[in-house]
Amino acid sequence: MARKRKRTKKSKRTRRAPLRVLLQRGDEAWRRGREADALRLWERAWEKTPTPELAAALGELYFRRGVRAVVAGSGGDDALLNGLADLERAREFLPGDERPLYHLGLAHHRLGDLQEAQALYQRVLELQPGHRRAAYHLALVAIEQGRDPVQSPAWALLTPAQQTDLESAWHLLRKQGRRLLNSPDTVHPLWVGLAALDGWRADKNRAKQTLEQVLAQEKDGTPRSRLARIYLGNLLWPDDPLAAARHWDRATRSPVPPWVERNRAVGANLLARRALETGDPHAALPYARITLDYAPDRKSYREVMAHIHFLLGNEAAAEEQWRRALAHREEARRLGGGSQPLFHNLALGYEHLSAARRSFPACGNCWVTIWGWSLAAPSIPVRSWHWEQRFRRPSSPVSRWTPSWWT
């Protein structure tokens, strides 16, 4: 009988062991920053034995991952939708915590679902009546729905500066900008500058002066400074597009409306070209990436990026970094930079790597392509090329390429 009882205790320990192992491994993964592993292990433990401690841990993990995804995502993309799913899961595990509700409200607000955002902000205020950020966004929802924010139940929670900003925005939306111009001492210069642009008799000089005053007063990156830079860029674009592009670039380092993204891409393209004209492809590269992120198939943007990789390939070749040079040149060819100088430099690069077996046909095909252009004849396929039969190549060590937009 005692022996049988001993087996029973051992079997119970065996049944309990997997849960302890899951919790221990989950804790270890969490401490080491492997959130995906911790989430998987804790979910399995939750299926076995739900506990309040495990619910708190899972809720915190889902909350953090959801906030990161929402911040990184844009309207309608997978990151934002995955973030919404994680925040909903965090809401289930943390029913009394207002944080998942608030960030869910921000996400729905960003997607344009004003009714859902309003309900979530109100729920946050029910859980924490003094939540000023939820009160502020609730007043913003009222403005977007065409309602006076002063009538919002959360109006009393806002600071005087927030109330002034929201009232000014409400007047601008109702085409009452003249009211702001008549009382410039009681409102922020940002709203005076925007009001100067309101109506068919816009005072662009006054708008420019007041918006520049905003940049002098506000720290860079604040909502007011970003908005001032966006409209300053619009004002400067006809006369000084380079300055406008710089304003848009600095204003769009966090999520902005789609029309501002378009302006940023146009400005970034201009900045990339200016950097190339000064011979600095490294400075042009981040701007060209912005343009391709916005419109990856636009021919003019792809040509600028192709020329950047062409120049970076030449730099690497000058340092005898042939693999890096070929990587840049192949990327230039992928982007549509099918010029004779590019194929010439590709052939030279592959010739320097001729010890690698696969370099022979690639090099030969590049020389054949150049020869075909010179004879106005079609290129010979790679499979029919023999290294010993290569055509005489140009003597120049590196060819230069001037793109069509270079003036």
C-alpha positions in Angstrom: 0.0 0.0 0.0 2.8 2.3 0.9 4.5 1.5 -2.4 1.3 2.4 -4.3 1.0 5.7 -2.5 4.6 6.5 -3.5 3.8 6.0 -7.1 0.8 8.2 -6.8 2.9 11.1 -5.4 5.5 10.6 -8.1 2.8 10.8 -10.8 1.4 14.0 -9.3 4.9 15.5 -9.4 5.1 14.5 -13.0 1.8 16.2 -13.9 2.9 19.4 -12.0 6.4 19.5 -13.5 5.4 20.8 -17.0 3.6 23.8 -15.5 6.6 24.7 -13.4 8.9 24.2 -16.3 6.8 26.4 -18.5 6.7 29.2 -15.9 10.5 29.0 -15.3 11.3 29.0 -18.9 8.9 31.9 -19.6 10.5 33.9 -16.8 14.0 33.2 -18.1 12.9 34.2 -21.7 11.4 37.4 -20.3 14.5 38.4 -18.4 16.6 37.8 -21.5 14.3 39.9 -23.7 12.9 37.0 -25.8 9.3 38.2 -25.6 8.0 35.8 -28.3 9.3 32.8 -26.4 8.0 34.1 -23.1 4.6 34.7 -24.6 4.4 31.2 -26.1 5.4 29.5 -22.8 3.1 31.6 -20.7 0.2 30.9 -23.0 0.7 27.2 -22.6 0.9 27.6 -18.9 -2.3 29.7 -18.9 -4.1 26.8 -20.7 -3.0 24.5 -18.0 -3.7 26.7 -14.9 -5.0 30.2 -15.2 -3.7 32.4 -12.3 -3.9 36.1 -11.5 -0.1 36.4 -11.6 0.0 34.8 -15.0 -2.8 37.0 -16.3 -0.9 40.1 -15.2 2.3 38.9 -16.9 0.6 38.0 -20.1 -1.4 41.3 -20.1 1.8 43.3 -19.6 3.6 41.5 -22.4 0.7 41.8 -24.9 0.3 45.5 -23.9 4.0 46.4 -24.6 4.1 44.5 -27.8 0.8 46.1 -29.0 1.9 49.6 -28.2 5.2 49.1 -30.1 3.3 47.8 -33.1 0.8 50.6 -33.2 3.5 53.2 -32.9 5.5 51.6 -35.8 2.5 50.9 -38.0 0.5 53.1 -40.4 -3.1 53.2 -41.3 -4.4 49.8 -42.4 -1.0 48.0 -42.5 -0.3 44.6 -40.8 1.7 46.1 -38.0 -1.1 48.4 -36.8 -3.7 45.6 -37.1 -1.4 43.2 -35.2 -1.0 45.9 -32.5 -4.8 46.2 -32.2 -5.1 42.5 -31.7 -2.4 42.5 -29.0 -4.0 45.4 -27.2 -7.4 43.7 -27.3 -5.7 40.6 -25.7 -4.1 42.8 -23.1 -7.5 44.3 -22.4 -8.8 40.8 -21.7 -6.0 39.9 -19.3 -6.0 43.4 -17.6 -9.7 44.3 -17.2 -9.2 47.0 -14.6 -6.2 48.6 -16.3 -6.9 51.8 -18.3 -3.7 51.6 -20.3 -4.8 49.1 -22.9 -8.1 51.0 -23.3 -6.3 54.3 -23.8 -3.9 53.0 -26.5 -6.7 51.1 -28.2 -8.5 54.5 -28.3 -5.5 56.1 -29.9 -5.2 53.3 -32.5 -8.9 53.6 -33.5 -8.6 57.3 -33.5 -5.7 57.0 -35.9 -7.7 54.7 -38.1 -10.6 57.2 -38.3 -13.0 55.1 -36.2 -14.2 58.0 -34.1 -17.1 56.3 -32.5 -15.0 53.5 -31.1 -12.3 55.9 -30.0 -14.8 58.0 -28.2 -16.2 55.0 -26.4 -12.7 53.9 -25.3 -11.7 57.3 -24.1 -14.9 57.5 -22.0 -14.2 54.1 -20.6 -10.7 55.3 -19.6 -12.2 58.3 -17.8 -14.6 56.0 -16.0 -11.7 53.9 -14.7 -9.5 57.0 -14.0 -11.5 60.2 -13.9 -8.3 62.4 -13.9 -6.8 61.0 -17.1 -6.0 64.3 -18.9 -4.6 62.7 -22.1 -7.8 60.7 -22.6 -9.8 63.9 -21.9 -7.7 65.8 -24.5 -8.3 63.2 -27.2 -12.0 63.0 -26.3 -12.2 66.8 -27.0 -10.3 66.2 -30.3 -12.9 63.6 -31.3 -15.6 66.1 -30.6 -14.0 68.6 -33.0 -13.6 65.9 -35.7 -17.2 65.0 -35.3 -18.2 68.7 -35.8 -19.1 69.4 -32.2 -17.9 72.3 -30.0 -15.2 70.9 -27.7 -16.2 73.2 -25.0 -19.4 71.1 -24.6 -17.3 68.0 -24.1 -17.8 66.5 -20.6 -14.0 66.3 -20.2 -13.4 70.0 -20.9 -12.8 70.9 -17.3 -9.9 68.4 -17.0 -7.9 70.2 -19.7 -5.2 72.8 -19.0 -5.7 76.4 -20.1 -3.2 75.9 -22.9 -5.0 72.8 -24.2 -8.3 74.6 -24.0 -6.9 77.6 -26.0 -5.4 75.3 -28.7 -8.6 73.3 -29.1 -10.8 76.5 -29.2 -8.5 78.0 -31.8 -8.6 74.8 -33.9 -12.4 74.9 -33.7 -12.6 78.5 -34.9 -10.3 77.7 -37.8 -12.4 74.7 -38.9 -15.5 76.9 -38.7 -13.8 79.5 -41.0 -13.6 82.0 -38.1 -9.9 82.7 -38.4 -10.4 86.5 -38.3 -11.4 86.1 -34.7 -8.0 84.8 -33.9 -6.3 87.6 -35.9 -8.1 90.2 -33.9 -6.8 88.7 -30.6 -3.2 87.7 -31.2 -2.2 88.3 -27.6 -4.5 85.7 -26.2 -3.8 82.8 -28.5 -0.6 81.0 -29.5 1.3 82.4 -32.6 0.8 79.1 -34.4 -3.0 79.7 -34.6 -2.4 83.3 -35.7 -0.2 82.1 -38.5 -2.7 79.5 -39.6 -5.5 82.1 -39.4 -3.5 84.4 -41.6 -3.7 81.7 -44.3 -7.5 81.3 -43.8 -9.8 82.7 -46.5 -9.3 84.0 -50.0 -7.3 87.0 -48.8 -4.4 85.1 -47.2 -1.6 87.2 -45.6 1.3 85.0 -46.5 3.9 87.3 -45.1 2.3 87.5 -41.7 1.8 83.8 -41.7 5.5 83.2 -42.5 6.6 85.5 -39.7 4.4 84.0 -37.1 5.2 80.5 -38.0 8.9 81.3 -37.8 8.2 82.8 -34.4 6.7 79.4 -33.4 9.9 77.6 -34.3 11.9 80.1 -32.3 9.7 79.5 -29.2 9.0 75.8 -29.4 11.3 72.9 -29.0 11.9 70.9 -32.2 9.7 67.9 -32.4 6.7 69.2 -30.5 3.3 69.1 -32.2 3.2 72.9 -32.6 6.7 73.0 -34.1 5.9 70.1 -36.5 2.7 71.8 -37.7 4.5 75.1 -38.1 7.2 73.4 -40.3 4.6 71.7 -42.4 2.9 75.0 -43.3 6.2 76.8 -43.6 7.2 74.2 -46.2 4.0 74.9 -48.1 4.7 78.6 -48.1 8.4 78.3 -49.1 8.0 75.7 -51.8 7.3 78.0 -54.8 10.4 80.2 -54.0 12.8 78.0 -52.0 12.0 74.3 -52.5 15.1 73.2 -50.8 14.2 75.0 -47.6 10.7 73.6 -47.9 12.0 70.1 -48.3 14.1 70.5 -45.1 11.1 71.7 -43.1 9.0 68.7 -44.3 11.7 66.3 -43.5 12.1 67.5 -39.9 8.3 67.7 -39.4 7.6 64.1 -40.6 9.8 62.1 -38.2 6.7 60.8 -36.5 3.3 59.8 -38.0 1.7 62.5 -40.2 -1.3 62.8 -42.5 -1.0 61.2 -46.0 -0.7 64.6 -47.8 2.2 65.5 -45.7 3.9 62.2 -46.5 3.5 63.1 -50.2 5.2 66.5 -49.6 7.9 64.8 -47.7 8.7 62.4 -50.5 8.8 65.3 -53.0 11.1 67.3 -50.8 13.3 64.2 -50.0 13.7 63.6 -53.7 14.9 67.2 -54.1 17.4 66.9 -51.2 18.7 63.6 -52.6 19.4 65.2 -56.0 21.1 68.2 -54.4 23.3 65.9 -52.4 24.3 64.0 -55.5 25.1 67.2 -57.4 27.6 68.0 -54.6 29.1 64.5 -55.0 27.8 63.1 -51.7 25.9 59.8 -52.3 26.0 58.9 -48.6 24.0 62.0 -47.7 21.6 61.3 -50.6 20.9 57.7 -49.5 18.5 58.3 -46.6 16.5 60.8 -48.6 16.2 58.4 -51.5 15.0 55.7 -49.1 12.2 58.0 -48.0 11.1 58.5 -51.6 11.0 54.8 -52.3 9.1 54.1 -49.1 6.4 56.4 -50.3 6.4 55.4 -54.0 8.6 52.3 -54.6 7.6 52.0 -58.3 8.0 55.6 -59.4 10.6 55.7 -62.1 12.2 59.1 -61.2 12.7 57.9 -57.6 14.2 54.6 -58.7 16.6 56.4 -61.0 17.9 58.6 -58.2 18.5 55.5 -56.0 20.1 53.7 -58.8 22.6 56.5 -59.4 23.4 56.5 -55.6 24.2 52.8 -55.7 26.2 53.4 -58.9 28.4 56.0 -57.1 28.7 53.9 -53.9 29.8 51.0 -56.1 32.5 53.2 -57.7 33.7 54.2 -54.2 33.9 50.6 -53.1 35.8 49.7 -56.3 38.3 52.5 -55.7 39.0 50.8 -52.3 39.2 47.4 -54.0 36.1 46.2 -52.1 34.8 44.3 -55.1 32.1 42.3 -53.5 30.6 45.5 -51.9 31.0 47.3 -55.3 29.2 44.5 -57.1 26.4 44.6 -54.5 25.8 48.3 -55.1 26.0 48.0 -58.9 23.6 45.0 -59.0 21.2 47.0 -56.9 21.5 49.9 -59.4 20.8 47.5 -62.2 17.7 46.1 -60.3 16.4 49.6 -59.9 16.5 50.1 -63.6 19.9 51.7 -64.1 20.6 49.8 -67.4 23.3 52.2 -68.7 26.4 51.2 -70.6 28.7 52.7 -67.9 26.9 50.6 -65.3 27.4 47.4 -67.3 31.0 48.3 -68.0 31.7 48.7 -64.2 29.7 45.5 -63.5 31.9 43.6 -65.9 35.1 45.0 -64.4 33.9 44.0 -60.9 33.1 40.5 -62.0 36.4 40.2 -63.7 38.2 41.0 -60.5 36.2 38.2 -58.9 36.9 35.8 -61.7 38.3 33.2 -59.3 34.7 32.6 -58.2 33.1 30.2 -60.7 29.9 32.1 -61.1 31.6 35.3 -61.9 32.6 34.2 -65.4 29.2 34.1 -67.1 28.0 37.2 -65.3 31.1 39.1 -66.4 30.8 37.8 -69.9 27.2 38.8 -70.2 28.0 42.3 -69.1 30.7 42.6 -71.8 28.3 41.1 -74.4 25.6 43.6 -73.4 28.0 46.5 -74.0 29.2 45.0 -77.3 25.6 44.5 -78.4 24.8 48.2 -77.8 27.8 49.3 -79.8 26.7 47.1 -82.7 23.0 47.8 -82.2 22.6 44.0 -82.0 20.8 41.9 -79.4 22.7 40.6 -76.4 24.1 37.0 -76.4 22.5 34.8 -73.7 24.6 34.0 -70.7 24.7 30.2 -71.5 26.3 30.8 -74.9 29.1 32.9 -73.6 32.7 31.6 -73.2 35.2 33.5 -71.1 38.0 33.0 -73.7 35.9 34.7 -76.4 35.3 37.9 -74.5 35.3 41.1 -76.5 37.9 43.8 -76.1 36.8 45.9 -73.2 37.3 49.7 -72.7 40.5 50.8 -71.1 38.9 53.1 -68.6 39.0 51.5 -65.1 35.7 53.0 -64.0 32.9 54.5 -66.2 30.9 57.5 -65.2 27.2 57.7 -65.5 25.1 60.9 -65.7 21.4 60.2 -65.1 18.7 61.8 -67.3 17.5 64.2 -64.6 21.0 65.7 -64.1 21.0 69.2 -65.4 
